[in-house]
Amino acid sequence: MSKPKTYVETSVVSYLTALPSRDLVVAAQQQVTIDWWTSRHAYFLFASDFVLDEAGRGDPMAAARRMNALADVDLLETTD
């Protein structure tokens, strides 16, 4: 049986790599994302150049954390 395919959007790596929030709802979303990420090897993960472009913007240290999280994610081919 093959693994399910999952598209990783920017919000996933943003919640995953962000500093812990004091807002309870955001903190819960961060924790759910962290918990899911530990099981990521059960999926074929994909992202696009659009996700990489967006994840690479903003604060350089935060962008580096997001890009590091995306390092092992396969890229979809972008077409016109």
C-alpha positions in Angstrom: 0.0 0.0 0.0 1.4 3.4 -0.9 1.6 6.4 1.3 -1.0 9.2 1.0 0.1 12.3 -0.8 -0.1 15.6 1.1 0.4 19.1 -0.1 2.3 21.2 2.4 1.3 24.9 2.3 3.1 27.8 3.9 0.9 27.9 7.0 2.0 24.4 8.0 5.7 25.3 8.2 4.8 28.7 9.7 3.0 27.1 12.6 5.7 24.4 12.9 8.6 26.8 13.2 7.1 29.9 14.8 8.1 30.9 18.3 5.5 29.6 20.8 2.4 31.8 21.0 0.8 33.1 24.1 -2.6 33.1 22.4 -4.2 29.8 23.4 -5.8 29.1 20.0 -2.6 29.8 18.1 -0.6 27.8 20.6 -3.0 24.8 20.1 -2.7 25.1 16.3 1.1 25.1 16.7 1.0 22.0 18.9 -1.3 20.1 16.5 1.0 21.0 13.7 4.1 19.9 15.6 2.4 16.6 16.6 1.3 16.0 12.9 4.8 16.8 11.7 6.3 14.0 13.8 4.3 11.6 11.6 5.1 13.2 8.3 7.1 10.2 7.2 3.8 8.3 6.8 3.1 10.7 3.8 4.6 11.7 0.5 4.9 15.4 1.1 4.8 17.9 -1.7 5.1 21.7 -2.0 5.4 24.2 -4.8 7.8 27.0 -5.7 5.1 29.3 -4.5 5.4 27.9 -1.0 9.2 28.1 -1.1 8.9 31.8 -2.3 6.5 32.7 0.5 8.3 30.7 3.2 11.6 32.5 2.3 10.1 35.9 2.9 10.1 38.0 6.1 12.4 37.8 9.1 15.6 36.0 7.9 15.9 33.8 11.0 12.2 32.7 10.7 12.5 32.2 7.0 15.6 30.0 7.5 13.6 27.8 10.0 10.7 27.5 7.5 13.1 26.7 4.6 14.9 24.1 6.7 11.5 22.4 7.5 10.8 22.3 3.8 14.2 20.9 2.8 13.0 17.2 2.5 9.7 18.0 0.8 9.4 17.2 -2.9 8.5 20.0 -5.2 5.7 19.9 -7.7 6.5 21.0 -11.2 5.1 24.4 -12.0 3.6 24.9 -15.4 2.1 27.8 -17.3 
